[in-house]
Amino acid sequence: MVQENSLSQLLIICGPTASGKSELAAECAKMLGSEVISADSMYIYKGLDIGTAKPVKEEMRGVTHHMIDVADFFSSFTVSDYERTALPVVKSLISRGKVPVICGGTGFYINSLLYDFSYGNGQCAPLVREKYKSLAEIFGNEYVYGILQRCDPETAKKLHHNDVKRVIRALEIFENGIKKSDITDELIPRFSYSAYCIDYPREKLYERIDKRVDKMIACGLVEEVKKLIEAGVTSKNQCMQGIGYKETYAYLTGKCTLEEAADAIKLNTRHYAKRQITFFKKLPGLVFLQPDLPEINAKRIVKQWI
């Protein structure tokens, strides 16, 4: 039975890739009689299963999972899209007396649920907004994000380049004569939360990453990317920018050997894991768990609610 005074609290299972988040989150949700909301920027795509290491049925432990397979592979899915889609699920679970279990390694997704990000006090400038929208459509999201990096680097650090709505709003504020980073009312907490991260020693985590990449290739990553290409996906599509997909795409288009692609996936994943660890260390109140069986760590976590 979940304690009544904890109904507005979220459970966050976060951290680097290949650290066992999915199984731990599913086990926690099972013990709490709740559901999992994925916070992974690649899980949202249909048809991207092997290279994203989406949890399989056994790993889900009979628990309902949200925010998986919600977009087709031609879509550009932003942080704002995630917030708009996932936040109602969080509120619905809370209204039903359940503790939402947020699981993932995309920090910007998690923050979009934990905080109400202000758009600042700058005046609206529709012409400026349309200008940057056009630039994003013509040159891509990263081009417009690069402009923000130059004029307001502090704000850029807090945003993802695909969070076009907020990037453009920050530029709109800048062109009104003030940096968004100079506005102090940005973070408004929505919920209380408890956050956990499985703390693997760095070398052990890298070993797990390498084994996962080998398993992905053995399980058909190349064939998965072939099907995407046959369906019309190109390197310009957002889904193909994900680690594992861009390197395999390079192999299939003759730019490298399969061995070189595999090595690149491992290296890029290790670098990504390092960035994830750095990001989540800044999350207030984050508790690090020693690696253990999901059932054991889940019992340690959920005891505060049961």
For each residue, the residues with C-beta under 8 A, 3 or more apart:
1: 306
2: 6 7 32 33 97 98 99 305 306
3: 6 305 306
4: 7
5:
6: 2 3 9 99 304 305
7: 2 4 94 97 99
8: 94 191 192
9: 6 99 191 192 193 194 305
10: 90 99 100 101 102 113 114 191 192 193 194
11: 28 32 99 100 101 102 193 194 196 301 302 305
12: 102 103 110 114 193 194 195 196 283
13: 21 24 25 28 101 102 103 195 196 197
14: 21 39 102 103 104 105 107 110 195 196 197 280 283 286
15: 19 21 105 197 198 199 276 277 280
16: 19 105 200 205 272 273 274 276 277
17: 53 105 209 212 269 272 273 276
18: 53 205 208 209 212 269 273
19: 15 16 197 198 200 205 208
20: 23 24 198 291 294
21: 13 14 15 24 25 103 104 105 198
22: 25 26 55 59 60 103
23: 20 26 27 55 59 61 294
24: 13 20 21 27 28 103 196 198 294 297 298 301
25: 13 21 22 28 29 36 101 102 103
26: 22 23 29 30 36 55 59 60 61 63 65 103 294
27: 23 24 30 31 61 294 295 297 298
28: 11 13 24 25 31 32 34 101 298 301 302
29: 25 26 32 33 34 35 36 61 63 101
30: 26 27 33 61 62 63 298
31: 27 28 298 299 302 306
32: 2 11 28 29 98 99 101 302 305 306
33: 2 29 30 98
34: 28 29 63 93 98 99 100 101
35: 29 63 64 65 66 89 93 98 100 101
36: 25 26 29 60 63 64 65 66 101 102 103
37: 65 66 67 86 89 90 93 100 101 102 103 113
38: 43 44 65 66 67 68 103 104
39: 14 67 82 86 102 103 104 105 106 109 110 113
40: 43 44 52 67 103 104 105 106 109
41: 44 77 82 106 108 109 242
42: 45 48 51 52 239 242
43: 38 40 52 54 67 68 69 104
44: 38 40 41 67 68 69 70 71 77 82
45: 42 48 52 69 71 72 73 75 77 239
46: 69 70 71 72 73
47: 72 73 224 227 228 231
48: 42 45 51 52 54 73 224 228 239 242 245
49: 52 54 224
50: 53 216 219 220 221 224
51: 42 48 216 221 224 225 242 244 245 248
52: 40 42 43 45 48 49 242 244
53: 17 18 50 212 216
54: 43 48 49 68
55: 22 23 26 59 60 65
56: 59 60
57: 60
58: 61
59: 22 23 26 55 56
60: 22 26 36 55 56 57 63 65
61: 23 26 27 29 30 58
62: 30
63: 26 29 30 34 35 36 60
64: 35 36
65: 26 35 36 37 38 55 60 68
66: 35 36 37 38 86 89
67: 37 38 39 40 43 44 70 82 85 86 89
68: 38 43 44 54 65
69: 43 44 45 46
70: 44 46 67 77 85
71: 44 45 46 75 77 81
72: 45 46 47 75
73: 45 46 47 48 228 231 233 237 239
74: 232 233 237 239
75: 45 71 72 238 239
76: 141 162 238
77: 41 44 45 70 71 81 82 162 238
78: 81 82 160 162 163 164 165
79: 82 83 108 109 112 159 160 162 163 166
80: 83 84 112 163 164 165 166
81: 71 77 78 84 85
82: 39 41 44 67 77 78 79 85 86 109 112
83: 79 80 86 87 109 112 113
84: 80 81 87
85: 67 70 81 82 88 89
86: 37 39 66 67 82 83 89 90 109 112 113
87: 83 84 90 91 112 113
88: 85 91 92
89: 35 37 66 67 85 86 92 93 100
90: 10 37 86 87 93 94 100 102 113 191
91: 87 88 94 95
92: 88 89 95 96
93: 34 35 37 89 90 96 98 99 100
94: 7 8 90 91 97 98 100 191
95: 91 92
96: 92 93
97: 2 7 94
98: 2 32 33 34 35 93 94
99: 2 6 7 9 10 11 32 34 93 305
100: 10 11 34 35 37 89 90 93 94
101: 10 11 13 25 28 29 32 34 35 36 37
102: 10 11 12 13 14 25 36 37 39 90 110 113
103: 12 13 14 21 22 24 25 26 36 37 38 39 40
104: 14 21 38 39 40 43 109 110
105: 14 15 16 17 21 39 40 276
106: 39 40 41 109 110
107: 14 110 111 276 279 280 283
108: 41 79 111 112 159 160 163
109: 39 40 41 79 82 83 86 104 106 112 113
110: 12 14 39 102 104 106 107 113 114 283
111: 107 108 114 115 117
112: 79 80 82 83 86 87 108 109 115 117
113: 10 37 39 83 86 87 90 102 109 110 190 191
114: 10 12 110 111 189 190 191 193
115: 111 112 187 188 189 190
116: 187 188 189 190
117: 111 112 166 186 187 188
118: 183 185 186 187 188
119: 166 169 173
120: 169 170 173 178 180 183 186
121: 183 185
122: 125 172 173 174 176 177 178 180 183
123: 176
124: 129 172
125: 122 128 129 172 175 176
126: 129 130
127: 130 131
128: 125 131 132 171 172 175
129: 124 125 126 132 133 168 169 172
130: 126 127 133 134
131: 127 128 134 135
132: 128 129 135 136 144 147 167 168 171 172
133: 129 130 136 137 164 168
134: 130 131 137 138
135: 131 132 138 139 143 144 147
136: 132 133 139 140 141 143 144 164 168
137: 133 134
138: 134 135
139: 135 136 143 144
140: 136 143 144
141: 76 136 144 145 161 162 164 167
142: 145 146 161
143: 135 136 139 140 146 147
144: 132 135 136 139 140 141 147 148 164 167 168 171
145: 141 142 148 149 156 159 161 167
146: 142 143 149 150
147: 132 135 143 144 150 151 171
148: 144 145 151 152 155 156 159 167 170 171 174
149: 145 146 152 153 156
150: 146 147 153
151: 147 148 171 174 179
152: 148 149 155 156 170 171 174 179 180 181
153: 149 150 156 157
154: 157 158 179 181
155: 148 152 158 159 170 179 180 181
156: 145 148 149 152 153 159 167 170
157: 153 154
158: 154 155 186
159: 79 108 145 148 155 156 163 166 167 170
160: 78 79 108 163
161: 141 142 145 167
162: 76 77 78 79 141 238
163: 78 79 80 108 159 160 166 167
164: 78 80 133 136 141 144 167 168
165: 78 80 168 169
166: 79 80 117 119 159 163 169 170
167: 132 141 144 145 148 156 159 161 163 164 170 171
168: 129 132 133 136 144 164 165 171 172
169: 119 120 129 165 166 172 173 180
170: 120 148 152 155 156 159 166 167 173 174 180
171: 128 132 144 147 148 151 152 167 168 174 175
172: 122 124 125 128 129 132 168 169 175 176
173: 119 120 122 169 170 176 178 179 180 183
174: 122 148 151 152 170 171 177 178 179 180
175: 125 128 171 172
176: 122 123 125 172 173
177: 122 174
178: 120 122 173 174 182 183
179: 151 152 154 155 173 174 182 183
180: 120 122 152 155 169 170 173 174 183 186
181: 152 154 155
182: 178 179
183: 118 120 121 122 173 178 179 180 186
184:
185: 118 121 188
186: 117 118 120 158 180 183
187: 115 116 117 118
188: 115 116 117 118 185
189: 114 115 116 192
190: 113 114 115 116
191: 8 9 10 90 94 113 114
192: 8 9 10 189
193: 9 10 11 12 114 285
194: 9 10 11 12 285 287 301 304
195: 12 13 14 280 283 285 286 287
196: 11 12 13 14 24 286 287 288 289 297 301
197: 13 14 15 19 280 286 287 288 289
198: 15 19 20 21 24 288 289 290 291 297
199: 15 288 289 290 291
200: 16 19 204 205 208 291
201: 204 205
202: 205 206
203: 206 207
204: 200 201 207 208 291
205: 16 18 19 200 201 202 208 209 273
206: 202 203 209 210 270 273
207: 203 204 210 211
208: 18 19 200 204 205 211 212
209: 17 18 205 206 212 213 266 269 270 273
210: 206 207 213 214 266
211: 207 208 214 215
212: 17 18 53 208 209 215 216 269
213: 209 210 216 217 244 262 265 266 269
214: 210 211 217 218 262
215: 211 212 218 219
216: 50 51 53 212 213 219 221 244 265
217: 213 214 221 222 258 262
218: 214 215
219: 50 215 216
220: 50 223 224
221: 50 51 216 217 224 225 244 248
222: 217 225 226 248 251 252 258
223: 220 226 227
224: 47 48 49 50 51 220 221 227 228
225: 51 221 222 228 229 245 248 249 252
226: 222 223 229 230 252
227: 47 223 224 230 231
228: 47 48 73 224 225 231 233 239 240 245
229: 225 226 232 233 234 249 252
230: 226 227
231: 47 73 227 228
232: 74 229
233: 73 74 228 229 237 239 240
234: 229 237 240
235: 240 241 246 249 253
236: 240
237: 73 74 233 234 240 241
238: 75 76 77 162 241
239: 42 45 48 73 74 75 228 233 242 245
240: 228 233 234 235 236 237 245 246 249
241: 235 237 238 245 246
242: 41 42 48 51 52 239 245 246
243: 246 247 265 268 269 272
244: 51 52 213 216 221 247 248 265 269
245: 48 51 225 228 239 240 241 242 248 249
246: 235 240 241 242 243 249 250
247: 243 244 250 251 256 261 262 264 265 268
248: 51 221 222 225 244 245 251 252 261 265
249: 225 229 235 240 245 246 252 253
250: 246 247 253 255 256 261 264
251: 222 247 248 254 255 256 257 258 260 261
252: 222 225 226 229 248 249
253: 235 249 250
254: 251
255: 250 251
256: 247 250 251 260 261 264
257: 251 260 261
258: 217 222 251 261 262
259: 262 263
260: 251 256 257 263 264
261: 247 248 250 251 256 257 258 264 265
262: 213 214 217 247 258 259 265 266
263: 259 260 266 267
264: 247 250 256 260 261 267 268
265: 213 216 243 244 247 248 261 262 268 269
266: 209 210 213 262 263 269 270
267: 263 264 270 271
268: 243 247 264 265 271 272
269: 17 18 209 212 213 243 244 265 266 272 273
270: 206 209 266 267 273 274
271: 267 268 274 275
272: 16 17 243 268 269 275 276
273: 16 17 18 205 206 209 269 270 276 277
274: 16 270 271 277 278
275: 271 272 278 279
276: 15 16 17 105 107 272 273 279 280
277: 15 16 273 274 280 281
278: 274 275 281 282
279: 107 275 276 282 283
280: 14 15 107 195 197 276 277 283 286
281: 277 278 286
282: 278 279
283: 12 14 107 110 195 279 280 286
284:
285: 193 194 195
286: 14 195 196 197 280 281 283
287: 194 195 196 197
288: 196 197 198 199
289: 196 197 198 199 292 297 300 301
290: 198 199
291: 20 198 199 200 204
292: 289 296 297
293: 296 297
294: 20 23 24 26 27 297 298
295: 27 298 299
296: 292 293 299 300
297: 24 27 196 198 289 292 293 294 300 301
298: 24 27 28 30 31 294 295 301 302
299: 31 295 296 302 303
300: 289 296 297 303
301: 11 24 28 194 196 289 297 298 304
302: 11 28 31 32 298 299 305 306
303: 299 300 306
304: 6 194 301
305: 2 3 6 9 11 32 99 302
306: 1 2 3 31 32 302 303
